[in-house]
Amino acid sequence: MRASGTRIGLFLQPRTGGALFAGWIAYRERSVPRTALWVVLIFVLGHWSTSLYVLLALASSDGDVQRFWTGEATPASREMA
């Protein structure tokens, strides 16, 4: 019996979204253990953890859009590292 396109989409969509969000966290965070914890939380709790991460990122950015997307380090300092 073949899986329908809907079933495949329902299976892949959350994992694809989680992988993309995990990539943003990996870019944004400087700590590997902290990144790993968030990635595990994303795949265990789903959108609950992604929502929490975005809220924490918004709170820590103090209204600075660049800091929200890139974290503490600026892109220029990442290139030198």
N, CA, C and O of each residue as an XYZ file, in Angstrom:
324
protein
N       0.835     -1.181      0.000
C       0.000      0.000      0.000
C       0.884      1.251      0.000
O       1.780      1.382      0.834
N       0.632      2.148     -0.920
C       1.424      3.369     -1.019
C       0.901      4.434     -0.067
O      -0.303      4.555      0.162
N       1.841      5.207      0.483
C       1.446      6.334      1.337
C       0.963      7.476      0.455
O       1.558      7.765     -0.583
N      -0.097      8.108      0.868
C      -0.610      9.221      0.076
C       0.281     10.447      0.247
O       1.071     10.529      1.188
N       0.145     11.387     -0.664
C       0.921     12.621     -0.583
C       0.637     13.400      0.676
O       1.527     14.054      1.220
N      -0.591     13.338      1.144
C      -0.956     14.046      2.373
C      -0.221     13.470      3.570
O       0.277     14.218      4.411
N      -0.148     12.167      3.653
C       0.560     11.532      4.775
C       2.038     11.866      4.754
O       2.638     12.148      5.791
N       2.615     11.833      3.574
C       4.040     12.165      3.455
C       4.257     13.620      3.849
O       5.207     13.935      4.565
N       3.383     14.504      3.386
C       3.494     15.920      3.733
C       3.346     16.153      5.223
O       4.078     16.958      5.800
N       2.412     15.463      5.852
C       2.224     15.604      7.302
C       3.417     15.083      8.081
O       3.698     15.553      9.183
N       4.113     14.120      7.515
C       5.300     13.584      8.172
C       6.507     14.499      7.969
O       7.264     14.733      8.911
N       6.694     15.014      6.772
C       7.893     15.790      6.448
C       7.815     17.249      6.862
O       8.838     17.831      7.220
N       6.644     17.856      6.827
C       6.526     19.286      7.093
C       7.063     19.680      8.465
O       7.863     20.613      8.535
N       6.675     19.031      9.556
C       7.216     19.442     10.855
C       8.726     19.217     10.961
O       9.426     20.004     11.598
N       9.221     18.164     10.350
C      10.652     17.891     10.415
C      11.453     18.883      9.584
O      12.544     19.292      9.983
N      10.922     19.268      8.441
C      11.590     20.267      7.610
C      11.609     21.616      8.316
O      12.638     22.290      8.356
N      10.476     22.002      8.867
C      10.410     23.258      9.613
C      11.325     23.242     10.822
O      11.993     24.233     11.116
N      11.354     22.120     11.524
C      12.240     21.988     12.683
C      13.699     22.069     12.289
O      14.502     22.677     12.997
N      14.049     21.461     11.164
C      15.442     21.510     10.698
C      15.844     22.932     10.309
O      16.950     23.368     10.626
N      14.968     23.649      9.634
C      15.267     25.035      9.258
C      15.396     25.919     10.495
O      16.297     26.755     10.572
N      14.508     25.738     11.451
C      14.564     26.526     12.680
C      15.822     26.172     13.475
O      16.455     27.049     14.062
N      16.180     24.891     13.494
C      17.400     24.457     14.181
C      18.635     25.087     13.531
O      19.599     25.419     14.221
N      18.605     25.248     12.216
C      19.714     25.912     11.529
C      19.866     27.358     11.968
O      20.983     27.845     12.141
N      18.741     28.047     12.148
C      18.789     29.435     12.626
C      19.348     29.480     14.045
O      20.153     30.353     14.368
N      18.925     28.549     14.885
C      19.439     28.514     16.264
C      20.940     28.238     16.258
O      21.690     28.868     17.004
N      21.380     27.302     15.424
C      22.808     26.976     15.355
C      23.619     28.190     14.894
O      24.735     28.404     15.368
N      23.068     28.980     13.980
C      23.752     30.195     13.518
C      23.778     31.245     14.624
O      24.774     31.948     14.796
N      22.689     31.346     15.367
C      22.505     32.414     16.343
C      23.236     32.156     17.666
O      23.776     33.086     18.266
N      23.255     30.918     18.114
C      23.846     30.588     19.411
C      25.347     30.353     19.276
O      25.825     29.900     18.236
N      26.079     30.666     20.338
C      27.530     30.423     20.333
C      27.888     29.155     21.095
O      29.008     28.659     20.970
N      26.969     28.629     21.874
C      27.227     27.462     22.704
C      26.678     26.199     22.031
O      25.487     26.120     21.729
N      27.544     25.222     21.800
C      27.113     23.966     21.179
C      26.141     23.208     22.083
O      25.119     22.735     21.586
N      26.408     23.066     23.397
C      25.438     22.361     24.248
C      24.069     23.052     24.292
O      23.034     22.385     24.298
N      24.068     24.372     24.320
C      22.798     25.109     24.329
C      22.053     24.904     23.015
O      20.836     24.721     23.011
N      22.775     24.936     21.908
C      22.164     24.677     20.603
C      21.579     23.272     20.554
O      20.456     23.078     20.089
N      22.342     22.292     21.035
C      21.876     20.902     21.034
C      20.609     20.750     21.873
O      19.687     20.036     21.480
N      20.561     21.413     23.016
C      19.372     21.347     23.869
C      18.152     21.898     23.139
O      17.084     21.285     23.163
N      18.304     23.047     22.492
C      17.178     23.630     21.766
C      16.738     22.742     20.605
O      15.540     22.613     20.351
N      17.676     22.136     19.906
C      17.321     21.259     18.780
C      16.535     20.056     19.285
O      15.537     19.670     18.677
N      16.973     19.462     20.385
C      16.228     18.337     20.969
C      14.827     18.785     21.365
O      13.850     18.090     21.086
N      14.727     19.942     22.012
C      13.415     20.454     22.411
C      12.507     20.690     21.211
O      11.305     20.433     21.282
N      13.068     21.173     20.119
C      12.265     21.410     18.912
C      11.655     20.109     18.411
O      10.471     20.061     18.077
N      12.459     19.059     18.361
C      11.954     17.813     17.808
C      11.119     17.007     18.799
O      10.412     16.081     18.402
N      11.194     17.351     20.084
C      10.354     16.679     21.079
C       9.054     17.450     21.306
O       7.973     16.861     21.318
N       9.162     18.765     21.485
C       7.994     19.572     21.828
C       7.398     20.340     20.648
O       6.283     20.852     20.749
N       8.112     20.425     19.551
C       7.589     21.091     18.365
C       7.485     22.594     18.519
O       8.405     23.258     18.997
N       6.329     23.119     18.098
C       6.146     24.569     18.048
C       6.112     25.224     19.425
O       6.304     26.436     19.521
N       5.879     24.482     20.466
C       5.954     25.062     21.814
C       7.360     25.600     22.063
O       7.531     26.715     22.555
N       8.353     24.801     21.721
C       9.734     25.243     21.970
C      10.178     26.310     20.979
O      10.934     27.207     21.351
N       9.730     26.238     19.726
C      10.104     27.285     18.783
C       9.492     28.626     19.198
O      10.135     29.669     19.076
N       8.269     28.596     19.680
C       7.629     29.827     20.157
C       8.371     30.397     21.361
O       8.585     31.606     21.453
N       8.757     29.529     22.272
C       9.504     29.978     23.447
C      10.840     30.583     23.033
O      11.234     31.622     23.564
N      11.546     29.950     22.091
C      12.831     30.471     21.636
C      12.664     31.850     21.008
O      13.454     32.754     21.282
N      11.642     32.021     20.166
C      11.419     33.320     19.522
C      11.108     34.384     20.575
O      11.622     35.499     20.492
N      10.278     34.053     21.557
C       9.968     35.017     22.614
C      11.217     35.410     23.400
O      11.414     36.586     23.708
N      12.058     34.433     23.724
C      13.302     34.729     24.443
C      14.253     35.555     23.567
O      14.923     36.462     24.060
N      14.307     35.241     22.279
C      15.162     36.011     21.365
C      14.657     37.447     21.238
O      15.455     38.383     21.196
N      13.345     37.624     21.177
C      12.783     38.973     21.122
C      13.102     39.754     22.393
O      13.480     40.924     22.332
N      12.948     39.108     23.531
C      13.209     39.783     24.802
C      14.680     40.164     24.937
O      14.996     41.232     25.463
N      15.579     39.307     24.469
C      17.013     39.581     24.625
C      17.555     40.551     23.575
O      18.665     41.063     23.724
N      16.785     40.810     22.515
C      17.290     41.683     21.450
C      17.089     43.166     21.744
O      17.686     44.004     21.068
N      16.276     43.508     22.722
C      16.016     44.905     23.083
C      15.578     45.750     21.888
O      15.950     46.918     21.777
N      14.789     45.154     20.998
C      14.273     45.889     19.850
C      15.220     46.009     18.672
O      14.865     46.611     17.658
N      16.420     45.447     18.782
C      17.403     45.503     17.697
C      17.171     44.320     16.755
O      17.382     43.168     17.132
N      16.735     44.614     15.526
C      16.409     43.571     14.559
C      17.637     42.726     14.222
O      17.546     41.501     14.144
N      18.766     43.366     14.024
C      20.009     42.646     13.708
C      20.358     41.660     14.819
O      20.723     40.513     14.557
N      20.244     42.116     16.039
C      20.560     41.250     17.191
C      19.559     40.109     17.316
O      19.927     39.006     17.720
N      18.292     40.361     16.972
C      17.284     39.295     17.005
C      17.667     38.168     16.057
O      17.611     36.996     16.430
N      18.055     38.514     14.835
C      18.343     37.485     13.837
C      19.704     36.829     14.030
O      19.856     35.636     13.764
N      20.690     37.586     14.486
C      22.051     37.040     14.541
C      22.541     36.701     15.939
O      23.582     36.060     16.078
N      21.830     37.107     16.968
C      22.270     36.817     18.326
C      23.235     37.865     18.827
O      23.243     39.001     18.351
N      24.043     37.479     19.783
C      24.979     38.413     20.418
C      26.063     38.871     19.461
O      26.400     40.055     19.423
N      26.603     37.959     18.700
C      27.709     38.292     17.798
C      27.165     38.908     16.519
O      26.106     38.508     16.036
N      27.868     39.857     15.984
C      27.499     40.454     14.707
C      28.096     39.614     13.591
O      29.060     38.885     13.825
N      27.553     39.696     12.389
C      28.115     38.916     11.273
C      29.592     39.196     11.028
O      30.332     38.281     10.667
N      30.042     40.434     11.213
C      31.456     40.757     10.987
C      32.346     40.011     11.977
O      33.404     39.503     11.606
N      31.917     39.946     13.232
C      32.736     39.244     14.229
C      32.708     37.742     14.003
O      33.648     37.049     14.391
N      31.661     37.223     13.388
C      31.599     35.783     13.064
C      32.608     35.438     11.978
O      33.196     34.357     11.996
N      32.812     36.359     11.024
C      33.752     36.094      9.932
C      35.181     36.049     10.432
O      36.004     35.311      9.890
N      35.491     36.831     11.465
C      36.855     36.857     12.007
C      37.157     35.630     12.866
O      38.318     35.261     13.040
N      36.121     35.004     13.396
C      36.318     33.864     14.297
C      36.775     32.627     13.582
O      36.981     31.589     14.212
